[in-house]
Amino acid sequence: MSTAFFTDPACLTHVTPPGHPEQVARLRAILAALEAPEFAALDRRPSSAADVSEILRCHPQSYVDRIRAAIPAQGSHQLDADTHVSPGSWNAATGGLGAVLAALDTVIAGEAANAFAAIRPPGHHAETATPMGFCLFGTVAIAAKRALDHHGLNRVAVLDFDVHHGNGTQDLLWDEPRALFVSSHQFPLWPGTGRADEVGAHGNILNLPLPPETAGPGFRKAWEETAFPRLEAFRPDLILISAGFDAHAADPLAQLNLLEEDFIWITNRICDIADKHAGGRVVSALEGGYDLAALASSTAAHVKTLMERGA
C-alpha cells in the first residue's frame, strides 16, 4: 500500500492581492518540498474538478450561484475583509475539492492506505452560506458528507489542528450525528468561535481551545487527554484531517508554538486510531499555514509520516 497525493494545477490560479497571506507561493513551496528524493514513492495521482452536486452536499444552490457570480473577469473581487476571488478562483475551489474527493474515493476503494491533498483556497472557515477566512467551500465537510451518503460509511471523524477554529466545518456538521468534529485552536483568536461549550446538536462537536503561547506539550496534552478518548469511543470508519500548519511557532498570524515534531506526533497518533478502528483510512487536506518555510517543512513532515504509516 502507499500514500496517494493529489493536487490540481488550477489551485495555482487563485490569485490574492499583493501582501495577502493566502498566496500562490504557499502551494508552490509545498510542491517544491515534496519533490525531494524522500518523496519518490509518493503515489501522485490526477483528479478533476468537483461537480456542483458535490458542493450542494453542504451549501445551498443560491450560495453556489453567488460565489460563481462574484468571480471577476479580471483583477480581484473582495467578498469580505480578508477573502478575495480572482478569475481563476472558481476553478481553484472546484479543482481543490475534486482533489480531496479523489483522495477520499481512492482510500475508500483500498487503492492507497492514506492520502494527502495539497489544495488552495482552504475550506474550513466557509459556513453554509458565508465565505470567510480565505475560504469559499467547506471542502473537508463536503468530503465527510460524501463518505457518509455516497460511500455509506456509518461514522466519520474530522480532525482539525489548524491554529484557527474550523467554524465552517462546525457549522456544516453541527446537525450531523454520524460525524465527530474535533478542533484544536488558539483561543481567543479570530474567528472567535470554538469555545468548549459549543458541542453540536448531537454532542458531535469537541473544541479544544488553547491559550496563546501554548507549545507542543500543552497541545499534546489536550489531544491525548480529551480528544483521543472521544475519538476512540466514536470508533470512526474513516478519519479526515483539516491539516493547517499555522500553529507553527514561526507562523505570523497567531501565537501557538508548535514545531514539526508536533505535527509528526499528531499524525502518528491519528494513524494509530485509524489503524485500530478504520482500517488505517486517513485522508488529509491542506488548510492554513502562512510562513512559507514552516509550511513547507511541516507539510513535508506530515506527508512523510503518512507515507511511513501507509507503507
C-alpha positions as CSV (number, residue, x, y, z in Angstrom):
1,M,0.0,0.0,0.0
2,S,1.0,3.6,-0.5
3,T,0.2,7.2,0.3
4,A,-1.7,8.9,-2.6
5,F,-1.1,12.5,-3.3
6,F,-3.5,14.8,-5.1
7,T,-3.4,18.4,-6.2
8,D,-4.8,20.5,-9.1
9,P,-2.9,23.0,-11.2
10,A,-5.9,25.2,-11.0
11,C,-5.2,25.8,-7.3
12,L,-2.3,28.0,-8.5
13,T,-4.7,30.3,-10.4
14,H,-6.5,31.6,-7.4
15,V,-4.6,34.9,-7.0
16,T,-5.0,37.1,-4.0
17,P,-3.9,40.8,-3.7
18,P,-0.2,41.6,-3.0
19,G,0.8,41.0,0.6
20,H,-2.2,38.7,1.3
21,P,-1.0,35.7,3.4
22,E,-3.0,33.1,1.5
23,Q,-0.9,33.4,-1.6
24,V,0.0,31.2,-4.6
25,A,3.5,30.9,-3.2
26,R,2.1,28.7,-0.3
27,L,1.3,25.8,-2.7
28,R,4.4,26.3,-4.7
29,A,6.5,26.0,-1.5
30,I,4.7,22.7,-0.7
31,L,5.1,21.2,-4.2
32,A,8.8,22.1,-4.2
33,A,9.3,20.4,-0.8
34,L,7.5,17.3,-2.0
35,E,9.9,17.0,-5.0
36,A,12.7,15.9,-2.6
37,P,14.1,12.4,-3.2
38,E,12.5,11.1,0.0
39,F,9.1,11.6,-1.6
40,A,9.8,9.5,-4.7
41,A,7.4,6.8,-3.5
42,L,4.5,9.2,-3.1
43,D,1.7,7.9,-5.4
44,R,0.9,11.1,-7.4
45,R,-2.5,10.8,-9.0
46,P,-4.6,13.1,-11.2
47,S,-8.0,14.4,-10.3
48,S,-10.7,16.5,-11.9
49,A,-12.8,19.4,-10.7
50,A,-15.7,18.5,-8.5
51,D,-19.2,18.7,-9.8
52,V,-21.5,21.3,-8.3
53,S,-23.6,18.5,-7.0
54,E,-20.8,17.7,-4.5
55,I,-20.8,21.3,-3.2
56,L,-24.6,21.0,-2.7
57,R,-23.9,18.3,-0.1
58,C,-23.2,21.3,2.3
59,H,-24.1,24.5,0.6
60,P,-27.4,25.8,-1.0
61,Q,-27.6,26.4,-4.7
62,S,-28.2,30.1,-4.0
63,Y,-24.8,30.3,-2.3
64,V,-23.0,28.5,-5.1
65,D,-24.6,30.9,-7.6
66,R,-23.5,33.9,-5.5
67,I,-19.8,32.7,-5.4
68,R,-19.8,31.9,-9.1
69,A,-21.3,35.3,-10.0
70,A,-18.6,37.0,-7.8
71,I,-15.7,35.7,-9.9
72,P,-14.3,38.7,-11.8
73,A,-13.3,38.6,-15.4
74,Q,-10.1,40.3,-14.4
75,G,-8.4,41.7,-11.3
76,S,-9.7,40.8,-7.8
77,H,-13.1,41.0,-6.1
78,Q,-13.3,41.2,-2.3
79,L,-16.0,39.1,-0.6
80,D,-15.3,40.2,2.9
81,A,-12.4,41.8,4.9
82,D,-9.9,39.1,4.0
83,T,-11.5,36.8,1.4
84,H,-10.8,37.6,-2.3
85,V,-11.6,35.9,-5.6
86,S,-9.8,36.3,-8.9
87,P,-10.6,34.9,-12.4
88,G,-9.1,31.5,-11.5
89,S,-10.8,31.1,-8.1
90,W,-13.8,29.1,-9.3
91,N,-11.6,26.5,-11.0
92,A,-9.2,26.5,-8.0
93,A,-12.0,25.9,-5.5
94,T,-13.7,23.2,-7.5
95,G,-10.4,21.7,-8.5
96,G,-9.2,21.6,-4.9
97,L,-12.5,20.0,-3.8
98,G,-12.1,17.5,-6.6
99,A,-8.6,16.6,-5.4
100,V,-9.9,16.0,-1.9
101,L,-12.8,13.9,-3.1
102,A,-10.5,11.8,-5.4
103,A,-8.3,11.2,-2.3
104,L,-11.3,10.1,-0.4
105,D,-12.5,7.7,-3.2
106,T,-9.0,6.3,-3.6
107,V,-8.6,5.4,0.1
108,I,-12.1,4.0,0.4
109,A,-11.6,1.9,-2.7
110,G,-8.5,0.4,-1.0
111,E,-6.1,1.7,-3.7
112,A,-4.0,3.6,-1.2
113,A,-3.5,3.3,2.6
114,N,-4.0,7.0,3.1
115,A,-3.9,10.3,1.1
116,F,-2.9,13.9,1.2
117,A,-4.4,16.7,-0.9
118,A,-2.4,19.9,-1.4
119,I,-5.0,22.5,-2.3
120,R,-6.0,26.1,-2.0
121,P,-8.1,28.1,-1.3
122,P,-8.6,26.4,2.1
123,G,-12.1,25.5,3.2
124,H,-12.7,25.1,7.0
125,H,-14.0,28.7,7.6
126,A,-16.7,28.6,4.9
127,E,-20.1,28.4,6.6
128,T,-23.3,27.2,5.0
129,A,-24.0,30.5,3.1
130,T,-21.0,32.6,4.1
131,P,-17.5,32.8,2.6
132,M,-14.9,33.9,5.1
133,G,-11.3,33.4,6.3
134,F,-9.9,32.9,2.8
135,C,-12.4,30.0,2.3
136,L,-15.2,29.5,-0.3
137,F,-16.5,26.0,0.2
138,G,-16.3,23.6,3.2
139,T,-14.1,21.1,1.4
140,V,-13.4,18.6,4.2
141,A,-17.0,18.8,5.5
142,I,-18.2,18.0,1.9
143,A,-15.8,15.0,1.9
144,A,-17.3,13.8,5.1
145,K,-20.8,14.0,3.7
146,R,-19.7,12.2,0.5
147,A,-18.2,9.4,2.7
148,L,-21.4,9.1,4.6
149,D,-24.0,9.5,1.9
150,H,-22.2,8.2,-1.2
151,H,-19.9,5.5,0.2
152,G,-22.3,4.5,3.0
153,L,-19.9,4.8,5.9
154,N,-21.5,4.9,9.3
155,R,-19.2,7.2,11.3
156,V,-16.7,9.7,10.0
157,A,-14.3,11.8,12.2
158,V,-13.0,15.2,11.1
159,L,-9.9,16.4,13.0
160,D,-8.7,20.0,12.6
161,F,-5.4,21.2,14.1
162,D,-5.2,24.5,12.2
163,V,-4.5,27.4,14.6
164,H,-7.9,29.0,13.8
165,H,-11.1,27.4,14.8
166,G,-12.8,25.5,12.0
167,N,-16.1,27.4,12.3
168,G,-17.2,26.5,8.9
169,T,-16.8,22.8,9.4
170,Q,-18.5,23.1,12.7
171,D,-21.4,24.9,11.1
172,L,-21.7,22.4,8.3
173,L,-21.6,19.3,10.6
174,W,-23.4,20.8,13.6
175,D,-26.5,18.7,13.0
176,E,-24.8,15.6,11.6
177,P,-24.8,12.8,14.2
178,R,-22.8,10.5,12.0
179,A,-19.8,12.8,12.1
180,L,-17.5,13.8,15.0
181,F,-15.7,17.1,14.6
182,V,-12.7,17.9,16.8
183,S,-10.8,21.2,16.6
184,S,-7.8,22.4,18.5
185,H,-7.1,26.1,18.0
186,Q,-5.8,29.2,19.7
187,F,-8.4,31.0,21.7
188,P,-9.1,33.8,21.9
189,L,-8.4,34.4,18.2
190,W,-10.3,35.1,15.0
191,P,-13.0,33.9,14.2
192,G,-14.0,34.0,17.9
193,T,-15.8,30.7,17.8
194,G,-14.6,27.3,19.2
195,R,-15.4,27.5,22.9
196,A,-15.6,24.2,24.8
197,D,-19.3,24.7,25.3
198,E,-20.0,24.5,21.6
199,V,-20.9,20.9,21.3
200,G,-23.2,20.4,18.3
201,A,-26.8,19.3,18.1
202,H,-25.9,15.7,19.0
203,G,-22.8,16.2,21.2
204,N,-20.8,15.6,18.0
205,I,-18.5,18.7,18.3
206,L,-15.4,18.8,20.5
207,N,-13.5,22.0,20.7
208,L,-10.1,22.3,22.4
209,P,-9.3,26.0,22.9
210,L,-5.7,26.6,23.6
211,P,-4.3,29.8,25.1
212,P,-1.8,31.9,23.2
213,E,1.8,30.7,23.5
214,T,0.8,27.1,24.0
215,A,3.6,24.9,22.8
216,G,3.9,21.2,22.0
217,P,3.4,19.7,25.5
218,G,0.1,21.6,26.0
219,F,-1.1,20.8,22.5
220,R,-0.3,17.1,23.0
221,K,-2.0,17.0,26.4
222,A,-5.2,18.4,25.1
223,W,-5.4,15.8,22.3
224,E,-4.2,12.9,24.5
225,E,-6.5,13.6,27.5
226,T,-9.6,14.9,25.8
227,A,-9.8,14.4,22.1
228,F,-8.4,10.9,21.6
229,P,-10.6,9.2,24.2
230,R,-13.6,10.7,22.4
231,L,-12.3,9.5,19.1
232,E,-11.7,6.0,20.4
233,A,-15.2,5.9,21.8
234,F,-16.6,7.1,18.4
235,R,-14.9,4.3,16.5
236,P,-14.7,6.1,13.1
237,D,-14.8,4.2,9.9
238,L,-12.7,7.0,8.3
239,I,-10.6,9.9,9.6
240,L,-10.4,13.2,7.7
241,I,-7.8,15.8,8.6
242,S,-8.0,19.5,8.2
243,A,-4.2,19.9,8.1
244,G,-3.4,23.6,8.9
245,F,0.2,24.3,9.8
246,D,-0.3,27.8,11.1
247,A,0.0,26.6,14.7
248,H,3.8,26.5,14.0
249,A,5.9,28.8,16.1
250,A,7.1,30.7,13.1
251,D,3.6,31.5,11.7
252,P,2.9,35.2,11.5
253,L,-0.9,35.0,12.0
254,A,-1.1,33.5,15.5
255,Q,0.7,32.7,18.7
256,L,0.9,29.0,19.2
257,N,4.4,27.4,19.3
258,L,4.2,24.0,17.6
259,L,7.1,22.5,15.8
260,E,7.5,19.9,13.0
261,E,7.9,17.2,15.6
262,D,4.4,18.0,17.0
263,F,2.8,17.6,13.6
264,I,4.6,14.3,13.2
265,W,3.3,13.2,16.7
266,I,-0.3,14.0,16.0
267,T,-0.1,12.4,12.5
268,N,1.2,9.2,14.1
269,R,-1.5,9.3,16.9
270,I,-4.3,9.8,14.3
271,C,-2.9,6.9,12.3
272,D,-2.8,4.8,15.5
273,I,-6.6,5.3,16.0
274,A,-7.3,4.8,12.2
275,D,-5.4,1.5,12.3
276,K,-7.5,0.4,15.2
277,H,-10.9,1.4,14.0
278,A,-10.9,2.5,10.4
279,G,-8.6,0.0,8.6
280,G,-6.0,2.8,8.5
281,R,-8.1,5.0,6.3
282,V,-6.9,8.6,6.7
283,V,-7.5,11.4,4.2
284,S,-5.8,14.8,4.9
285,A,-6.3,18.1,3.2
286,L,-4.3,21.3,3.4
287,E,-5.8,24.2,5.3
288,G,-3.7,27.1,6.7
289,G,0.0,27.9,7.2
290,Y,1.5,31.2,6.2
291,D,5.2,31.2,6.9
292,L,6.4,29.6,3.7
293,A,9.4,27.8,5.1
294,A,7.5,26.4,8.2
295,L,4.6,25.5,5.9
296,A,6.8,23.5,3.6
297,S,8.7,21.7,6.3
298,S,5.6,21.0,8.3
299,T,3.7,19.7,5.4
300,A,6.6,17.5,4.3
301,A,6.9,16.1,7.9
302,H,3.1,15.3,7.8
303,V,3.2,13.6,4.4
304,K,6.4,11.7,5.2
305,T,4.7,10.3,8.4
306,L,1.6,9.3,6.3
307,M,4.0,7.5,3.9
308,E,5.7,5.7,6.7
309,R,2.4,4.6,8.2
310,G,1.0,3.6,4.9
311,A,3.9,1.5,3.7
